[in-house]
Amino acid sequence: MTIKNARPELWAFGLRNPWRMSFDGADLYIGDVGQDLWEMVYLGKRGANYGWSIREGTAAFHPLRAKGPADFVDPLIQHPHSESRSLTGGLVYRGKRFPDLVGTYVYGDYSTGKIWGLSQKDGKLTSRRDLASTRLQIIGFGADRDGELYVLDHGGQLHTFERASKTTASASFPRKLSASGLYDAMQRPHPALIPYVVNSPFWSDGSDKERFILLPEGERIGFNEKGHWKFPENTLLVKTFSIDTPTGRRKIETRLMSLQQGEWAGYSYVWNDDQTDAVLIEAAGRDMTYRQVEGGKERELKWHYPSRVECMVCHTRAANYVLGINTAQLNRDGQLGRLSARGVLKLSTADHLATLREWFEPLSKVLPKAVTEPFTKIRAKGETSALARLEEHYPRLADPTDVKASAEARARSYLHSNCAFCHVWAGGGNAAIDLHIDTPREKWKLIDVPPIHEKFGIADAKLIAPGEPDRSVLYARLAQRGRGQMPPLSSHRVDEAGLKVIEEWIRSVKP
């Protein structure tokens, strides 16, 4: 294809961030890193228009921008962010050790460590294979003179391929929740599980959540006043989701997050009908339908069990992977459950951080002396409230349902817990907004700012139109399900209570 008046140094255009290109004969394979939802592999073509930033893969991204010359070229394959987050292009295998791989283009993903193989004929995909699941941060592939492949890890190591045995280490992972030892025969949590409650929960389609932390014996959490807490290797986070049904309260999912070799991994279990056990779901995830009762009304609830990779779409690197366990979320007053050695649930009314403090490294290690010294003196005088006074120094998210808090505090807490894991700097969301609770207003890029993507049919649309929810794109996206919904994953129901919080705040916002 020849494009009239094209600059001679331009061979093709419309790629976002090509990461590794390779030739196999006359075929040029291009791994292209996406931004919002997709990762792509293209075949190189002279004069091709790959679509960025009007499209991301085959999906609309900035559809109102000028297309430019030439028709769009579709990717050879595209991976959703539910299975790939930062694609690394590879090589076509031409070795001898794996005859069934000859002619297969082998490529991977930096963020998830997954490795795939694809075959194509005349530019059309003919097959795709999942080849390996690794803990590597894959930055490239290489081949020796015999055509055997090597994988380059960001940590500085080179890895070769070996054919997997029929019995793998993953076979020992508990397929049933009862085999994990986390719950006893009466479905009571193990005494070692540390329960916690958050100030501003993530919306999960009206389900209730029971949350626990399991620390390795003798290990402690590295406390951080405003930043991310540091968890020891083999920490396990446990969350069980329950709903009310026509036949009573029912557990529907238990979700585990495990820190393994410095990387977090997610697993989901689906509870059986008689509520006696839960079974590990397949890595690809699952969708199921339940009958939910709420406010005296019965409705159908579509429930999505996330894939292993999908868990990490929300549990982003920018959020340090752990969303609800931080100072601002756990700095609260209320009841915190503990199990005694006899398995009897005990409740104590105390400050959350004070109750959890035995699992922290000493505060004196992580807080500046200017902060700790005044309280040390108070404690020396015998005042038992010293730690509670110290904790008044810590940040605290507002409860969005607390009408005593200001409209802005409630709304910002809601947006922080439901949106800021992506919509922060380097969070992976394609919007320019920054919704972190500590971001000052002048850096939100939100108030009276026109949308850079779709307007959803809103006349004179703004991300937040001061005083006008109906002209606010953020409000519209929270108020809908389907294309353009927010949050984008694992929700089939609008959070009506949360939406009212945002509406009240928008009406109070001044230009």
ROMAR-974104 format. One record per residue (C-alpha): x, y, z. Coordinates in nm, 4 decimals. Layout:
N
+----------+----------+----------+
!       px !       py !       pz !
+----------+----------+----------+
!        X !        Y !        Z !
...
+----------+----------+----------+
END
This chain:
511
+----------+----------+----------+
!       px !       py !       pz !
+----------+----------+----------+
!   0.0000 !   0.0000 !   0.0000 !
!   0.1271 !   0.3441 !  -0.0890 !
!   0.0055 !   0.6489 !   0.1036 !
!   0.0232 !   0.9708 !  -0.0921 !
!   0.2504 !   1.2420 !   0.0524 !
!   0.3696 !   1.0125 !   0.3336 !
!   0.7055 !   1.0911 !   0.4905 !
!   0.9589 !   0.8361 !   0.3637 !
!   1.0803 !   0.7431 !   0.7122 !
!   0.7278 !   0.6283 !   0.8133 !
!   0.6697 !   0.2625 !   0.7258 !
!   0.3535 !   0.2010 !   0.9350 !
!   0.1718 !   0.3894 !   1.2119 !
!  -0.0878 !   0.3588 !   1.4878 !
!   0.1037 !   0.1402 !   1.7339 !
!   0.0876 !   0.2446 !   2.0981 !
!   0.4032 !   0.1000 !   2.2573 !
!   0.5691 !  -0.1783 !   2.0568 !
!   0.7666 !  -0.3944 !   2.2970 !
!   0.9758 !  -0.6456 !   2.1036 !
!   0.9515 !  -0.7044 !   1.7293 !
!   1.0947 !  -1.0024 !   1.5438 !
!   1.1116 !  -1.1427 !   1.1925 !
!   1.0379 !  -1.4985 !   1.0923 !
!   1.1192 !  -1.5092 !   0.7243 !
!   0.9118 !  -1.2328 !   0.5668 !
!   0.6706 !  -1.2096 !   0.8618 !
!   0.7234 !  -0.9286 !   1.1124 !
!   0.5637 !  -0.9949 !   1.4537 !
!   0.4969 !  -0.6931 !   1.6783 !
!   0.4031 !  -0.7079 !   2.0452 !
!   0.2104 !  -0.3897 !   2.1318 !
!   0.1466 !  -0.2868 !   2.4930 !
!  -0.2044 !  -0.1527 !   2.5469 !
!  -0.3330 !   0.0966 !   2.8003 !
!  -0.6892 !   0.0472 !   2.9123 !
!  -0.8269 !  -0.2979 !   2.8325 !
!  -0.6268 !  -0.4805 !   2.5640 !
!  -0.2801 !  -0.6127 !   2.4751 !
!  -0.2080 !  -0.6894 !   2.1090 !
!   0.0094 !  -0.8872 !   1.8686 !
!   0.0210 !  -0.7523 !   1.5117 !
!   0.1741 !  -0.8645 !   1.1862 !
!   0.3807 !  -0.5853 !   1.0338 !
!   0.2479 !  -0.4491 !   0.7043 !
!   0.3792 !  -0.1691 !   0.4884 !
!   0.1589 !   0.1386 !   0.5202 !
!  -0.0560 !  -0.0213 !   0.7938 !
!  -0.2722 !   0.1859 !   1.0288 !
!  -0.2925 !  -0.0034 !   1.3589 !
!  -0.5421 !   0.2422 !   1.5001 !
!  -0.3902 !   0.3929 !   1.8160 !
!  -0.5207 !   0.6095 !   1.9747 !
!  -0.8586 !   0.5970 !   1.8033 !
!  -0.8646 !   0.2290 !   1.8841 !
!  -0.6969 !  -0.0013 !   2.1309 !
!  -0.6864 !  -0.3268 !   1.9393 !
!  -1.0358 !  -0.3474 !   1.7921 !
!  -1.1987 !  -0.1495 !   2.0757 !
!  -1.2818 !   0.2203 !   2.0603 !
!  -1.0507 !   0.4422 !   2.2666 !
!  -1.0557 !   0.8002 !   2.1324 !
!  -1.3237 !   0.7528 !   1.8635 !
!  -1.3661 !   1.1253 !   1.7991 !
!  -1.0100 !   1.1730 !   1.6787 !
!  -0.9162 !   1.1892 !   1.3101 !
!  -0.8505 !   0.8497 !   1.1608 !
!  -0.5664 !   0.9411 !   0.9264 !
!  -0.4823 !   0.7644 !   0.6003 !
!  -0.5366 !   0.3922 !   0.5405 !
!  -0.7893 !   0.1511 !   0.6849 !
!  -0.7402 !  -0.0007 !   1.0279 !
!  -0.5478 !  -0.3286 !   1.0576 !
!  -0.6822 !  -0.5651 !   1.3213 !
!  -0.4434 !  -0.7425 !   1.5583 !
!  -0.3486 !  -1.1012 !   1.4924 !
!  -0.4597 !  -1.1641 !   1.8511 !
!  -0.5603 !  -0.9427 !   2.1438 !
!  -0.5636 !  -1.0297 !   2.5120 !
!  -0.7984 !  -0.8602 !   2.7603 !
!  -0.6505 !  -0.7205 !   3.0792 !
!  -0.8219 !  -1.0063 !   3.2580 !
!  -0.5328 !  -1.2240 !   3.1363 !
!  -0.2528 !  -0.9881 !   3.0281 !
!  -0.1365 !  -0.6467 !   3.1463 !
!   0.1902 !  -0.5674 !   2.9650 !
!   0.2569 !  -0.7841 !   2.6620 !
!   0.6113 !  -0.8745 !   2.5597 !
!   0.6649 !  -0.9775 !   2.2002 !
!   0.8564 !  -1.2975 !   2.1307 !
!   0.9982 !  -1.5244 !   1.8620 !
!   0.8841 !  -1.8012 !   1.6303 !
!   1.0203 !  -2.1333 !   1.7564 !
!   1.2551 !  -2.3097 !   1.5110 !
!   1.4303 !  -2.5500 !   1.7469 !
!   1.4296 !  -2.9313 !   1.7725 !
!   1.3534 !  -3.0038 !   2.1393 !
!   0.9795 !  -2.9386 !   2.1012 !
!   0.8629 !  -3.0567 !   1.7565 !
!   0.5014 !  -2.9639 !   1.8319 !
!   0.6071 !  -2.5987 !   1.8777 !
!   0.7897 !  -2.5544 !   1.5465 !
!   0.6445 !  -2.2554 !   1.3632 !
!   0.4700 !  -2.1289 !   1.6779 !
!   0.5145 !  -1.7648 !   1.7774 !
!   0.5998 !  -1.7688 !   2.1500 !
!   0.5361 !  -1.4517 !   2.3518 !
!   0.4563 !  -1.3515 !   2.7086 !
!   0.3493 !  -1.0890 !   2.9595 !
!   0.5615 !  -0.8781 !   3.1929 !
!   0.2987 !  -0.8335 !   3.4644 !
!   0.1421 !  -1.1787 !   3.4836 !
!   0.4327 !  -1.4024 !   3.3768 !
!   0.2077 !  -1.5915 !   3.1358 !
!   0.3571 !  -1.7376 !   2.8156 !
!   0.1488 !  -1.8201 !   2.5084 !
!   0.2021 !  -1.9591 !   2.1615 !
!   0.0082 !  -1.8787 !   1.8453 !
!   0.0088 !  -1.9975 !   1.4867 !
!  -0.1071 !  -1.8072 !   1.1819 !
!  -0.1465 !  -1.8627 !   0.8109 !
!  -0.1687 !  -1.5796 !   0.5600 !
!  -0.2208 !  -1.3325 !   0.8423 !
!  -0.5097 !  -1.5253 !   1.0007 !
!  -0.4866 !  -1.6797 !   1.3472 !
!  -0.5146 !  -2.0592 !   1.3291 !
!  -0.4428 !  -2.1597 !   1.6908 !
!  -0.3529 !  -2.0294 !   2.0355 !
!  -0.1957 !  -2.2225 !   2.3220 !
!  -0.1296 !  -2.1472 !   2.6879 !
!   0.2297 !  -2.2621 !   2.7322 !
!   0.3376 !  -2.1655 !   3.0832 !
!   0.2461 !  -1.9758 !   3.3992 !
!   0.5516 !  -1.8216 !   3.5654 !
!   0.6458 !  -1.5663 !   3.8307 !
!   0.8803 !  -1.3932 !   3.5889 !
!   0.8680 !  -1.0317 !   3.4787 !
!   0.9219 !  -1.1142 !   3.1133 !
!   1.1065 !  -0.8442 !   2.9186 !
!   1.2107 !  -1.0423 !   2.6127 !
!   1.2865 !  -1.3708 !   2.4407 !
!   1.6044 !  -1.4941 !   2.2749 !
!   1.7180 !  -1.7948 !   2.0732 !
!   2.0481 !  -1.9772 !   2.0485 !
!   2.2059 !  -2.0984 !   1.7254 !
!   1.9946 !  -2.4158 !   1.7399 !
!   1.6721 !  -2.2159 !   1.7605 !
!   1.6021 !  -2.3044 !   2.1255 !
!   1.4296 !  -2.0259 !   2.3155 !
!   1.5317 !  -1.8318 !   2.6256 !
!   1.3147 !  -1.6103 !   2.8446 !
!   1.4626 !  -1.2848 !   2.9807 !
!   1.3494 !  -1.1886 !   3.3303 !
!   1.3649 !  -0.8297 !   3.4538 !
!   1.5466 !  -0.9590 !   3.7618 !
!   1.8478 !  -1.0363 !   3.5424 !
!   1.8095 !  -1.4092 !   3.4864 !
!   1.7794 !  -1.6193 !   3.1701 !
!   1.5409 !  -1.9146 !   3.1676 !
!   1.5006 !  -2.2049 !   2.9267 !
!   1.1949 !  -2.4163 !   2.8520 !
!   1.1370 !  -2.7643 !   2.9939 !
!   0.8423 !  -2.9881 !   2.9215 !
!   0.6190 !  -3.0043 !   3.2288 !
!   0.5663 !  -3.3356 !   3.4028 !
!   0.2150 !  -3.4683 !   3.4458 !
!   0.2395 !  -3.4099 !   3.8210 !
!   0.3045 !  -3.0463 !   3.8978 !
!   0.3391 !  -2.8442 !   4.2156 !
!  -0.0012 !  -2.6862 !   4.1576 !
!  -0.1643 !  -3.0240 !   4.2196 !
!  -0.0956 !  -2.9784 !   4.5930 !
!  -0.2898 !  -2.6517 !   4.6107 !
!  -0.6103 !  -2.7183 !   4.8082 !
!  -0.8985 !  -2.7833 !   4.5683 !
!  -1.1465 !  -2.7601 !   4.8550 !
!  -1.1565 !  -2.4841 !   5.1144 !
!  -1.1897 !  -2.7471 !   5.3871 !
!  -0.8455 !  -2.8780 !   5.2900 !
!  -0.6899 !  -2.5357 !   5.3503 !
!  -0.7546 !  -2.5480 !   5.7260 !
!  -0.8899 !  -2.1927 !   5.7237 !
!  -1.2322 !  -2.3015 !   5.8518 !
!  -1.3308 !  -2.5867 !   6.0822 !
!  -1.6132 !  -2.8374 !   6.0315 !
!  -1.8597 !  -2.5822 !   6.1715 !
!  -1.7367 !  -2.3244 !   5.9176 !
!  -1.5791 !  -2.1166 !   6.1944 !
!  -1.2592 !  -1.9329 !   6.0959 !
!  -0.9308 !  -2.0641 !   6.2374 !
!  -0.8158 !  -1.8789 !   6.5538 !
!  -0.5001 !  -1.7607 !   6.3735 !
!  -0.7052 !  -1.5555 !   6.1280 !
!  -0.6987 !  -1.1851 !   6.2160 !
!  -1.0359 !  -1.0230 !   6.1406 !
!  -1.0643 !  -0.6664 !   6.0187 !
!  -1.3247 !  -0.4189 !   5.8955 !
!  -1.2734 !  -0.1272 !   5.6573 !
!  -1.4057 !   0.2289 !   5.6745 !
!  -1.5031 !   0.2564 !   5.3074 !
!  -1.5735 !  -0.0808 !   5.1432 !
!  -1.5558 !  -0.1626 !   4.7747 !
!  -1.9009 !  -0.2146 !   4.6204 !
!  -1.9661 !  -0.5839 !   4.5555 !
!  -2.3269 !  -0.5950 !   4.4359 !
!  -2.4840 !  -0.5799 !   4.7803 !
!  -2.2925 !  -0.8727 !   4.9307 !
!  -2.1619 !  -0.8776 !   5.2858 !
!  -1.7930 !  -0.9517 !   5.3412 !
!  -1.5994 !  -1.1230 !   5.6168 !
!  -1.2301 !  -1.0318 !   5.6032 !
!  -0.9216 !  -1.1885 !   5.7614 !
!  -0.5416 !  -1.1702 !   5.7515 !
!  -0.3245 !  -1.4761 !   5.8106 !
!   0.0398 !  -1.4018 !   5.8916 !
!   0.3190 !  -1.6609 !   5.8937 !
!   0.4156 !  -1.7583 !   6.2483 !
!   0.6403 !  -1.5015 !   6.4119 !
!   0.6051 !  -1.2483 !   6.1286 !
!   0.4753 !  -0.8913 !   6.1517 !
!   0.3300 !  -0.6292 !   5.9209 !
!   0.5511 !  -0.3351 !   5.8273 !
!   0.3396 !  -0.0352 !   5.9291 !
!   0.3257 !   0.2813 !   5.7171 !
!   0.1356 !   0.5899 !   5.8258 !
!   0.0069 !   0.7009 !   5.4844 !
!   0.1631 !   0.4627 !   5.2363 !
!   0.1365 !   0.0906 !   5.1754 !
!   0.1916 !  -0.1628 !   5.4499 !
!   0.4605 !  -0.4250 !   5.3940 !
!   0.3509 !  -0.7852 !   5.4286 !
!   0.5824 !  -1.0825 !   5.4907 !
!   0.6214 !  -1.3650 !   5.2418 !
!   0.3357 !  -1.6210 !   5.2556 !
!   0.0827 !  -1.3727 !   5.3966 !
!  -0.2704 !  -1.4860 !   5.3125 !
!  -0.5711 !  -1.2532 !   5.2835 !
!  -0.9153 !  -1.4141 !   5.3099 !
!  -1.2489 !  -1.2632 !   5.2116 !
!  -1.5835 !  -1.4439 !   5.2144 !
!  -1.8843 !  -1.2974 !   5.0305 !
!  -2.2388 !  -1.3720 !   5.1507 !
!  -2.5858 !  -1.2690 !   5.0330 !
!  -2.9405 !  -1.3048 !   5.1646 !
!  -3.1490 !  -1.5469 !   4.9578 !
!  -3.5118 !  -1.6663 !   4.9812 !
!  -3.3874 !  -1.9578 !   5.1935 !
!  -3.1622 !  -1.7513 !   5.4203 !
!  -2.8050 !  -1.6222 !   5.4392 !
!  -2.5717 !  -1.7970 !   5.1959 !
!  -2.1956 !  -1.7871 !   5.1400 !
!  -2.1254 !  -1.7667 !   4.7677 !
!  -1.7501 !  -1.7081 !   4.7393 !
!  -1.4314 !  -1.7151 !   4.9417 !
!  -1.1444 !  -1.5302 !   4.7779 !
!  -0.7799 !  -1.5752 !   4.8755 !
!  -0.4857 !  -1.3455 !   4.8023 !
!  -0.1506 !  -1.5107 !   4.8631 !
!   0.1950 !  -1.3497 !   4.8643 !
!   0.4230 !  -1.5979 !   4.6899 !
!   0.7834 !  -1.5235 !   4.5944 !
!   0.7187 !  -1.1521 !   4.6287 !
!   0.4111 !  -1.1558 !   4.4029 !
!   0.0425 !  -1.1587 !   4.4974 !
!  -0.1847 !  -1.4210 !   4.3416 !
!  -0.5632 !  -1.4531 !   4.3663 !
!  -0.7813 !  -1.7658 !   4.3978 !
!  -1.1595 !  -1.8018 !   4.4270 !
!  -1.3718 !  -2.0783 !   4.5795 !
!  -1.7434 !  -2.1297 !   4.5120 !
!  -1.9554 !  -2.2562 !   4.8009 !
!  -2.1752 !  -2.5618 !   4.7496 !
!  -2.5520 !  -2.5579 !   4.7932 !
!  -2.5540 !  -2.7155 !   5.1393 !
!  -2.2880 !  -2.4668 !   5.2595 !
!  -2.0557 !  -2.7377 !   5.3869 !
!  -1.7546 !  -2.6593 !   5.1680 !
!  -1.6249 !  -2.4523 !   4.8789 !
!  -1.4420 !  -2.5684 !   4.5659 !
!  -1.1592 !  -2.3896 !   4.3829 !
!  -1.2864 !  -2.2555 !   4.0514 !
!  -1.0975 !  -2.2847 !   3.7257 !
!  -0.8247 !  -2.0309 !   3.6446 !
!  -1.0406 !  -1.8709 !   3.3727 !
!  -1.3097 !  -1.7664 !   3.6242 !
!  -1.6805 !  -1.8388 !   3.6212 !
!  -2.0228 !  -1.6713 !   3.6093 !
!  -2.3199 !  -1.7889 !   3.8150 !
!  -2.6680 !  -1.6628 !   3.8972 !
!  -2.8316 !  -1.6461 !   4.2397 !
!  -3.1579 !  -1.5182 !   4.3880 !
!  -3.0847 !  -1.2253 !   4.6185 !
!  -3.3180 !  -1.0730 !   4.8764 !
!  -3.2544 !  -0.7135 !   4.9760 !
!  -3.4886 !  -0.4658 !   5.1424 !
!  -3.7684 !  -0.7220 !   5.1277 !
!  -3.7382 !  -0.7530 !   4.7494 !
!  -3.6113 !  -1.0527 !   4.5550 !
!  -3.3965 !  -1.0131 !   4.2454 !
!  -3.1672 !  -1.2086 !   4.0189 !
!  -2.7996 !  -1.1578 !   4.0965 !
!  -2.5394 !  -1.2331 !   3.8332 !
!  -2.2144 !  -1.3085 !   4.0147 !
!  -1.8749 !  -1.3088 !   3.8498 !
!  -1.5941 !  -1.5191 !   3.9956 !
!  -1.2788 !  -1.3491 !   3.8677 !
!  -1.0079 !  -1.5286 !   3.6753 !
!  -0.6652 !  -1.5590 !   3.8387 !
!  -0.5348 !  -1.2714 !   3.6293 !
!  -0.8515 !  -1.0646 !   3.6634 !
!  -0.7867 !  -1.0339 !   4.0349 !
!  -0.4817 !  -0.8256 !   3.9519 !
!  -0.6750 !  -0.5848 !   3.7278 !
!  -0.8046 !  -0.4102 !   4.0403 !
!  -0.5238 !  -0.5151 !   4.2742 !
!  -0.2817 !  -0.2955 !   4.0830 !
!   0.0879 !  -0.2303 !   4.1279 !
!   0.0046 !   0.1372 !   4.1954 !
!  -0.2063 !   0.0250 !   4.4936 !
!   0.0662 !  -0.2187 !   4.6043 !
!  -0.1844 !  -0.4968 !   4.5270 !
!  -0.3541 !  -0.4856 !   4.8702 !
!  -0.6522 !  -0.2491 !   4.8594 !
!  -0.8331 !  -0.2453 !   5.1918 !
!  -0.5557 !  -0.3065 !   5.4425 !
!  -0.3947 !   0.0279 !   5.5153 !
!  -0.4000 !   0.2920 !   5.7851 !
!  -0.6774 !   0.5112 !   5.6403 !
!  -0.9094 !   0.2120 !   5.5972 !
!  -0.8455 !   0.0422 !   5.9336 !
!  -0.8153 !   0.3500 !   6.1553 !
!  -1.1666 !   0.3202 !   6.2971 !
!  -1.3619 !   0.2621 !   6.6155 !
!  -1.5919 !  -0.0360 !   6.6418 !
!  -1.6193 !  -0.4028 !   6.7148 !
!  -1.3389 !  -0.6309 !   6.6096 !
!  -1.3824 !  -1.0052 !   6.6376 !
!  -1.1225 !  -1.2485 !   6.7743 !
!  -1.1483 !  -1.6213 !   6.8185 !
!  -1.0335 !  -1.7659 !   7.1490 !
!  -0.8410 !  -2.0900 !   7.1729 !
!  -1.1753 !  -2.2609 !   7.2384 !
!  -1.3172 !  -2.1340 !   6.9126 !
!  -1.5614 !  -1.8941 !   7.0794 !
!  -1.6023 !  -1.5618 !   6.9019 !
!  -1.5160 !  -1.2712 !   7.1271 !
!  -1.5968 !  -0.9110 !   7.0413 !
!  -1.4207 !  -0.6138 !   7.1889 !
!  -1.5096 !  -0.2513 !   7.1335 !
!  -1.1786 !  -0.0811 !   7.0716 !
!  -0.9914 !   0.1224 !   6.8213 !
!  -0.9122 !  -0.0938 !   6.5207 !
!  -0.5426 !  -0.0089 !   6.5014 !
!  -0.4981 !  -0.0486 !   6.8754 !
!  -0.6440 !  -0.3980 !   6.8557 !
!  -0.4296 !  -0.4875 !   6.5566 !
!  -0.1091 !  -0.3322 !   6.6892 !
!   0.0378 !  -0.6605 !   6.8134 !
!   0.0816 !  -0.7608 !   6.4478 !
!   0.2718 !  -0.4446 !   6.3546 !
!   0.6398 !  -0.3835 !   6.3752 !
!   0.7051 !  -0.1407 !   6.6645 !
!   0.5634 !   0.1991 !   6.5745 !
!   0.8844 !   0.3658 !   6.6874 !
!   1.0565 !   0.2103 !   6.3856 !
!   0.8275 !   0.3671 !   6.1319 !
!   0.7094 !   0.6953 !   6.2830 !
!   0.9361 !   0.9974 !   6.3247 !
!   1.0572 !   1.0754 !   6.6760 !
!   0.8804 !   1.4122 !   6.6684 !
!   0.5498 !   1.2240 !   6.6435 !
!   0.6152 !   0.9450 !   6.8935 !
!   0.7995 !   1.1369 !   7.1664 !
!   0.5027 !   1.3432 !   7.2993 !
!   0.2953 !   1.0266 !   7.3371 !
!   0.5825 !   0.8413 !   7.5010 !
!   0.5826 !   1.1089 !   7.7705 !
!   0.2060 !   1.0773 !   7.8156 !
!   0.2353 !   0.7011 !   7.8463 !
!   0.5071 !   0.7452 !   8.1082 !
!   0.2550 !   0.9366 !   8.3201 !
!   0.0281 !   0.6355 !   8.3190 !
!  -0.2399 !   0.7558 !   8.0761 !
!  -0.3858 !   0.4472 !   7.9089 !
!  -0.5272 !   0.6529 !   7.6222 !
!  -0.1807 !   0.7371 !   7.4898 !
!  -0.1990 !   0.5000 !   7.1925 !
!  -0.5501 !   0.6154 !   7.1057 !
!  -0.4257 !   0.9749 !   7.1035 !
!  -0.1357 !   0.8726 !   6.8841 !
!  -0.3794 !   0.7133 !   6.6410 !
!  -0.5664 !   1.0425 !   6.6097 !
!  -0.2593 !   1.1513 !   6.4179 !
!  -0.3253 !   0.8885 !   6.1498 !
!  -0.5356 !   0.9443 !   5.8345 !
!  -0.8852 !   0.8007 !   5.8307 !
!  -1.1296 !   0.7445 !   5.5446 !
!  -1.4861 !   0.8539 !   5.6082 !
!  -1.7637 !   0.5971 !   5.6056 !
!  -1.9725 !   0.6906 !   5.2966 !
!  -2.2886 !   0.6019 !   5.4904 !
!  -2.2016 !   0.8341 !   5.7812 !
!  -2.4295 !   1.1346 !   5.7376 !
!  -2.2340 !   1.3194 !   6.0072 !
!  -1.9365 !   1.3444 !   5.7714 !
!  -1.9245 !   1.6112 !   5.5037 !
!  -2.0520 !   1.5366 !   5.1525 !
!  -1.7012 !   1.5790 !   5.0128 !
!  -1.5374 !   1.3517 !   5.2711 !
!  -1.7928 !   1.0772 !   5.2050 !
!  -1.7672 !   1.1084 !   4.8267 !
!  -1.3883 !   1.1198 !   4.8195 !
!  -1.3660 !   0.8144 !   5.0439 !
!  -1.6066 !   0.6319 !   4.8140 !
!  -1.4080 !   0.7241 !   4.5038 !
!  -1.0822 !   0.6336 !   4.6747 !
!  -1.1941 !   0.2811 !   4.7647 !
!  -1.3907 !   0.2101 !   4.4448 !
!  -1.1873 !   0.3904 !   4.1784 !
!  -0.8426 !   0.5080 !   4.2914 !
!  -0.6682 !   0.1714 !   4.2538 !
!  -0.6727 !   0.2497 !   3.8789 !
!  -0.7378 !   0.6221 !   3.8645 !
!  -0.4110 !   0.7395 !   4.0138 !
!  -0.0721 !   0.8040 !   3.8614 !
!   0.0526 !   0.4797 !   3.7008 !
!  -0.2649 !   0.3009 !   3.8069 !
!  -0.3573 !   0.1695 !   3.4634 !
!  -0.6753 !   0.3692 !   3.4055 !
!  -0.6710 !   0.5646 !   3.0803 !
!  -0.8290 !   0.8764 !   3.2278 !
!  -0.6107 !   1.1630 !   3.3485 !
!  -0.7962 !   1.1996 !   3.6792 !
!  -0.6328 !   1.1234 !   4.0139 !
!  -0.8838 !   1.0112 !   4.2773 !
!  -0.6480 !   0.9173 !   4.5591 !
!  -0.7698 !   1.0533 !   4.8918 !
!  -0.4448 !   1.2480 !   4.9455 !
!  -0.4482 !   1.4206 !   4.6051 !
!  -0.5252 !   1.7942 !   4.6419 !
!  -0.8188 !   1.9343 !   4.4474 !
!  -0.6039 !   2.1278 !   4.2007 !
!  -0.4539 !   1.7969 !   4.0859 !
!  -0.7759 !   1.5935 !   4.0556 !
!  -0.8211 !   1.6963 !   3.6893 !
!  -1.1880 !   1.6334 !   3.7531 !
!  -1.3941 !   1.9452 !   3.8311 !
!  -1.5345 !   2.1268 !   3.5263 !
!  -1.3024 !   1.9268 !   3.2984 !
!  -1.4417 !   1.7981 !   2.9649 !
!  -1.4090 !   1.4220 !   2.9032 !
!  -1.1316 !   1.3069 !   2.6721 !
!  -1.3264 !   0.9935 !   2.5778 !
!  -1.6995 !   0.9443 !   2.5264 !
!  -1.9645 !   1.1883 !   2.6462 !
!  -2.2379 !   0.9206 !   2.6689 !
!  -2.4858 !   1.1487 !   2.4953 !
!  -2.4523 !   1.4214 !   2.7590 !
!  -2.4742 !   1.7748 !   2.6231 !
!  -2.1890 !   2.0015 !   2.7383 !
!  -2.0514 !   1.7119 !   2.9394 !
!  -1.7912 !   1.7503 !   3.2129 !
!  -1.6244 !   1.4837 !   3.4236 !
!  -1.7806 !   1.6612 !   3.7195 !
!  -2.0079 !   1.9509 !   3.6293 !
!  -2.0305 !   2.1609 !   3.9497 !
!  -2.3827 !   2.1388 !   4.0885 !
!  -2.5117 !   1.9250 !   3.8004 !
!  -2.4990 !   1.5444 !   3.8287 !
!  -2.6873 !   1.5070 !   3.4983 !
!  -2.3990 !   1.6741 !   3.3113 !
!  -2.1320 !   1.4748 !   3.4945 !
!  -1.9762 !   1.1796 !   3.3099 !
!  -1.8375 !   1.0280 !   3.6310 !
!  -2.1899 !   1.0147 !   3.7738 !
!  -2.3302 !   0.8685 !   3.4503 !
!  -2.0757 !   0.5876 !   3.4444 !
!  -2.1415 !   0.4943 !   3.8074 !
!  -2.5154 !   0.4954 !   3.7310 !
!  -2.5019 !   0.2426 !   3.4452 !
!  -2.4088 !  -0.1192 !   3.3878 !
!  -2.2743 !  -0.2573 !   3.0636 !
!  -2.0487 !  -0.0697 !   2.8268 !
!  -1.8806 !   0.2236 !   3.0003 !
!  -1.9776 !   0.1193 !   3.3529 !
!  -1.7642 !   0.1984 !   3.6525 !
!  -1.6189 !   0.0028 !   3.8183 !
!  -1.5615 !  -0.1912 !   3.4945 !
!  -1.5328 !  -0.5431 !   3.6412 !
!  -1.7234 !  -0.7841 !   3.8646 !
!  -2.0373 !  -0.5750 !   3.9083 !
!  -2.3821 !  -0.6208 !   3.7572 !
!  -2.5689 !  -0.3895 !   3.9943 !
!  -2.5557 !  -0.0142 !   4.0444 !
!  -2.4658 !   0.0929 !   4.3982 !
!  -2.7709 !   0.3116 !   4.4601 !
!  -2.6563 !   0.4273 !   4.8045 !
!  -2.3092 !   0.5121 !   4.6771 !
!  -2.4588 !   0.6922 !   4.3779 !
!  -2.6610 !   0.9137 !   4.6129 !
!  -2.3406 !   1.0021 !   4.7984 !
!  -2.1779 !   1.1127 !   4.4720 !
!  -2.4916 !   1.3003 !   4.3642 !
!  -2.5089 !   1.4918 !   4.6923 !
!  -2.1427 !   1.5854 !   4.6620 !
!  -2.1706 !   1.7018 !   4.2997 !
!  -2.4624 !   1.9252 !   4.3931 !
!  -2.2453 !   2.0826 !   4.6615 !
!  -1.9400 !   2.1359 !   4.4367 !
!  -1.8635 !   2.4962 !   4.3445 !
!  -1.6755 !   2.5895 !   4.0254 !
+----------+----------+----------+
END
